Amino acid sequence: MTTGSATVTLRTDARIGRIHPNLYGHFAEHLGRCIYEGLWVGEDSAIPHLRGIRQDTVCLLRELGAPVIRWPGGCFADDYHWEDGVGPRDQRPRRLNLWWPAEESNHFGTHEFIDVCRQVGAEPYICLNVGSGSPREARDWIEYCNAEGNTTLANRRRAHGHSQPFRVRYFGVGNENWGCGGQFDPVDYAKEYRRYACFLRAVGQDVQLIACGHTTADWNLRFLEAAEGASIDHLSIHRYYGSGPSTGFSEADHYQLIARAHQVESDIDQTAAALRLLRPGSRVGIILDEWGVWHPEARADSGLEQANTMRDAVSAATVLNILNQRADVVTMANIAQTVNVLQCVVQTDGAACWPTPTYHVFRMFRPHMGANAFVADVDGPTVEYAAADGARPSMPAVHASASARADDGAMCVTLANRHLTDDVECRIALPGGTIGEANAIQLAGATADAHNTADAPEAVAPTEAHVERSGNEVRVILAKCSVAAIRLRVG
Ligand code: AHR
């Protein structure tokens, strides 16, 4: 059944800003099967690998153009001691992973992480230990990674096989320090942040320091006030959301999940407002360095694994559209977590490896990376749903964002049809222009809870969609619970 018709008007003159490629970033933690099995299989594995790093995963991430990977956590970061993870692997200590029940072999450490990043083509983003660490440990890690001279730490890195500095630019000063990262209050964290930043800035002039923010305005305001004068390049926030089980969910669960994905809008807007108020005129960026769907099946004792369905892909498209719409203030975002954990883009089972529906969304949105976002107004059907509190709100079925490349003017319009049961006819209008070329890729499943598995790795895969072009308009049918990417050229 087709529900009404939506019009997306491309307002190319209403420019938002350049979409930093890092909005399409990833996050990998020592948790469950993300690092071990997902990225690292070891040098003795029968699974094809390069220096212990599995190549099927690397290949998929390369195809995404994954721009940045955040590591080693998460909660794990605030109890990680980097020296445990360098030097000969058979001499590295085994430790308890305090947060995600497991023993940590430390076989995957700084050099292995940098190797993953280099193989994928991504920039490394290291989250430092504030909770159980010290400014000295953190400044030593930066010196170990980046020093070029004749210092003991630089020479230690060389002795471990890397003569050239790693040139890591992004460093997080702790993770969720209001919670697992030390249970600080914002004023105490600000004092710690100031102390860390003083030494971290001195050891690496080119580093970008990321402070821990929160999705509550109160934390951000109190932190920024108390950290006045401290050097901050980015403020990070996290957002997880869910509603009902990963598969077999109800109609209400579906719409509530999409509505909760929209919390990212208010999270970013309140953080931007706090920055405008307390860092007026500064260029502190907002980083959403953990985000995604967290279903009830994803528990610590099962490595936070969950099915990744078409519904999750539609919610990811909604969040990525929101990030594009806020490209003027957001400098990075990292979906949680790269492989096997939460809303991963890749899943593995032994030697099998396959992309999730969310992976395909990232692939379809790739043309936005580095392009200039502009406003895309949507006028179309809304859908009423049952909210958790018994109210009957409604949401637009179609959600969109758009960008144009600076080099050749090629445009990309990405659309999510969040309607669970109905297709929507969609007209994309370019006032004052003529569309010369148009093509569309669509991602849809047999059901909203369709997902890929080792046995059916392509149950959900993108296909070409039919587009009709006439003058300054194109027309496409958006299948129920689907995502589409339309590429346009002005003719
Ligand atoms: O991604 C799983 C966990 O969620 C991370 O370790 C933590 O930062 C967040 O609470």
Boltz pocket constraint, residues with backbone or C-beta under 6 A from the ligand:
constraints:
  - pocket:
      binder: B
      contacts: [[A, 29], [A, 73], [A, 74], [A, 75], [A, 76], [A, 175], [A, 176], [A, 290], [A, 336], [A, 337], [A, 342]]
      max_distance: 6.0
